[in-house]
């Protein structure tokens, strides 16, 4: 599999996971995947009247973390990837998982 095919598969993974790729730069060089930019995912939630509660915000952040983890696993599953580098402006990988960056 060449870099172009890997790039196609990585882009498809982001689209299938409802990520807005407009603000992401995805590159593949020598089977190393580089992703940078703003990570934005579309999550459907029914409209409620009134402000969002802290529990709602926490639930949404947990859903984004799950999406980030799933994307990472799906890219690794492509198989021929030598390295995977994420440089999101709003999320970062820590030893314990994905955490939101404070702006």
Secondary structure, 3 states (H helix, E strand, C coil): CCHHHHHHHHHHHHHHCCECHHHEEEEEECCEEEEEECCCECCCCCCCCCCCCHHHHHHHHHHHHHHHHHHHHHHHCCCCCCEEEEEECCEEEECCEEEECCC
